[in-house]
Amino acid sequence: MRHTTVAGHLKPEEIKERMLSSESRQQFQRWQVIYITVTKRLKAEEVSELVGVCTGTVHQWVHQYNHKGPDVFILQGRGGRRRELLSWNEEEELLEELRERGERGAIVIAKTIREYAAKKLGTEVSKDYAYDLLHRHGWRKIEPRPRHPKSDSETQEEFKKNFQRLWQPPFEPLRRKTHAR
């Protein structure tokens, strides 16, 4: 096998300095591979044994360093919400539409939220999408509303006064009598 060659982006002293000031183990290993390859002129198989990674990984890191420069080893966290169906603002707009609908008297349930989201996206969404959406935006059901916005309290009171209550005897199911032995 032939020796792995590294582009001369940095001097060996600078590579060693970056290796020693690495913020994570992964970053340290990458710089270690480059440093060993530059100073010892070893083959990728030998470097992989020293560092504890696969030979393909050594080739990949050297290739990245050669083609993208030393900044390729500045690792950044992936962060959260890598797979979002709607952006934060789009989700807020969706919830605002649903809030207005709820204030007009409609009962907004998870199924309704899913249907709105599916219509907006043009594709089906999972069952728990609605609950996750509400949780992300700090919505929670504290208590049921005391009365419907369109209700008429006078009509309800009138109904309560005039409703004829009929007494019905409680239902007793037929039971088989068992004989004691």
C-alpha positions as CSV (number, residue, x, y, z in Angstrom):
1,M,0.0,0.0,0.0
2,R,1.1,3.5,-0.7
3,H,1.5,6.3,1.9
4,T,-1.3,8.7,2.5
5,T,-0.5,12.2,1.5
6,V,-1.9,15.3,3.2
7,A,-2.2,18.8,1.7
8,G,0.0,21.4,3.3
9,H,-2.7,23.6,4.7
10,L,-1.0,23.9,8.1
11,K,2.4,23.2,9.5
12,P,2.9,20.2,11.8
13,E,3.3,22.5,14.8
14,E,-0.1,24.2,14.0
15,I,-1.7,20.8,13.6
16,K,-0.4,19.6,16.9
17,E,-1.6,22.8,18.6
18,R,-5.1,22.3,17.2
19,M,-5.0,18.6,18.2
20,L,-4.1,19.5,21.8
21,S,-6.8,22.3,22.0
22,S,-9.5,20.1,20.7
23,E,-12.9,20.4,22.3
24,S,-14.0,16.8,21.9
25,R,-12.7,13.3,21.5
26,Q,-14.0,13.2,17.9
27,Q,-12.2,16.4,17.0
28,F,-9.0,15.2,18.7
29,Q,-9.0,11.9,16.7
30,R,-9.4,13.7,13.4
31,W,-6.4,16.0,14.2
32,Q,-4.5,13.1,15.5
33,V,-4.9,11.2,12.2
34,I,-3.7,14.3,10.2
35,Y,-0.8,14.9,12.6
36,I,0.4,11.3,12.5
37,T,0.0,11.1,8.7
38,V,2.1,14.3,8.3
39,T,4.9,13.6,10.8
40,K,5.3,9.8,10.6
41,R,4.4,9.3,6.9
42,L,2.6,6.1,7.8
43,K,0.1,4.1,5.7
44,A,-3.6,4.5,6.4
45,E,-3.7,1.0,7.9
46,E,-1.0,1.8,10.4
47,V,-2.6,5.1,11.3
48,S,-6.0,3.4,11.8
49,E,-4.4,0.9,14.3
50,L,-2.7,3.7,16.3
51,V,-5.8,5.9,16.5
52,G,-8.4,3.1,16.8
53,V,-10.6,3.8,13.8
54,C,-11.2,2.0,10.5
55,T,-8.9,2.5,7.5
56,G,-11.8,3.9,5.5
57,T,-12.3,6.5,8.2
58,V,-8.6,7.6,7.9
59,H,-9.0,7.9,4.2
60,Q,-12.2,9.9,4.6
61,W,-10.8,12.4,7.1
62,V,-7.6,12.9,5.1
63,H,-9.7,13.5,2.0
64,Q,-11.9,16.0,3.8
65,Y,-8.9,17.8,5.1
66,N,-7.2,17.9,1.7
67,H,-10.3,19.1,-0.2
68,K,-12.1,21.3,2.3
69,G,-9.2,22.6,4.4
70,P,-8.6,22.6,8.2
71,D,-11.9,24.2,9.0
72,V,-13.7,20.9,8.2
73,F,-12.7,19.6,11.6
74,I,-14.5,22.3,13.5
75,L,-17.3,20.1,14.7
76,Q,-20.7,21.7,15.5
77,G,-23.5,20.1,17.3
78,R,-26.5,19.1,15.3
79,G,-29.0,20.9,17.5
80,G,-32.6,20.0,17.8
81,R,-35.6,19.8,15.4
82,R,-33.7,18.4,12.5
83,R,-36.9,17.1,10.9
84,E,-39.5,19.7,10.8
85,L,-42.7,19.6,8.7
86,L,-43.6,23.2,9.3
87,S,-41.4,26.1,10.4
88,W,-42.0,27.7,13.8
89,N,-43.9,30.6,12.3
90,E,-46.0,28.4,10.1
91,E,-47.0,26.3,13.1
92,E,-47.9,29.5,15.0
93,E,-50.1,30.6,12.0
94,L,-51.8,27.2,12.1
95,L,-52.5,27.4,15.8
96,E,-53.8,31.0,15.5
97,E,-56.3,29.8,12.9
98,L,-57.4,27.0,15.3
99,R,-57.6,29.5,18.2
100,E,-60.0,31.7,16.2
101,R,-62.0,28.7,15.2
102,G,-62.2,27.7,18.9
103,E,-63.3,31.1,20.0
104,R,-66.1,31.0,17.4
105,G,-67.4,27.9,19.2
106,A,-65.9,25.0,17.3
107,I,-64.4,22.2,19.4
108,V,-60.7,21.8,18.4
109,I,-59.4,18.3,19.0
110,A,-56.2,16.5,17.9
111,K,-57.9,15.1,14.9
112,T,-58.8,18.6,13.7
113,I,-55.3,19.8,14.2
114,R,-54.0,16.8,12.2
115,E,-56.4,17.5,9.4
116,Y,-55.4,21.2,9.2
117,A,-51.7,20.3,9.2
118,A,-52.2,17.6,6.5
119,K,-54.1,20.0,4.4
120,K,-51.4,22.6,4.7
121,L,-48.6,20.1,4.0
122,G,-50.4,18.1,1.4
123,T,-49.4,14.9,3.1
124,E,-50.5,12.8,6.1
125,V,-49.0,13.5,9.5
126,S,-48.5,11.1,12.4
127,K,-51.1,10.7,15.2
128,D,-48.9,12.3,17.8
129,Y,-48.0,15.3,15.6
130,A,-50.9,17.4,17.0
131,Y,-49.8,16.7,20.6
132,D,-46.2,17.5,19.9
133,L,-47.2,20.7,18.1
134,L,-49.3,21.8,21.1
135,H,-46.5,20.9,23.5
136,R,-43.9,22.8,21.5
137,H,-45.9,26.0,21.6
138,G,-46.8,25.7,25.3
139,W,-50.5,24.9,24.8
140,R,-52.2,22.7,27.4
141,K,-55.7,22.0,28.4
142,I,-56.1,23.4,31.9
143,E,-59.8,22.9,32.3
144,P,-62.9,22.6,30.1
145,R,-64.5,25.9,29.2
146,P,-67.4,26.7,31.6
147,R,-69.9,27.4,28.8
148,H,-70.2,27.4,25.0
149,P,-69.5,30.9,23.5
150,K,-72.8,30.8,21.5
151,S,-74.9,29.5,24.4
152,D,-77.9,31.5,25.7
153,S,-78.1,31.3,29.5
154,E,-81.7,32.5,29.6
155,T,-82.9,29.7,27.3
156,Q,-81.0,27.1,29.3
157,E,-82.6,28.3,32.6
158,E,-86.0,28.2,31.0
159,F,-85.4,24.7,29.8
160,K,-84.3,23.6,33.3
161,K,-87.5,25.0,34.8
162,N,-89.9,23.5,32.3
163,F,-88.3,20.1,31.7
164,Q,-90.5,17.4,32.8
165,R,-88.5,14.8,34.7
166,L,-90.0,11.4,34.6
167,W,-89.0,8.9,37.3
168,Q,-88.0,5.5,36.0
169,P,-87.4,2.6,38.3
170,P,-83.8,1.3,38.3
171,F,-83.2,-1.6,36.0
172,E,-82.6,-4.9,37.7
173,P,-81.0,-7.5,35.5
174,L,-82.4,-11.0,35.7
175,R,-80.1,-13.3,37.6
176,R,-80.1,-17.0,37.8
177,K,-80.6,-18.4,41.2
178,T,-77.8,-20.7,42.2
179,H,-78.4,-23.5,44.6
180,A,-76.1,-23.9,47.5
181,R,-74.5,-27.4,47.7
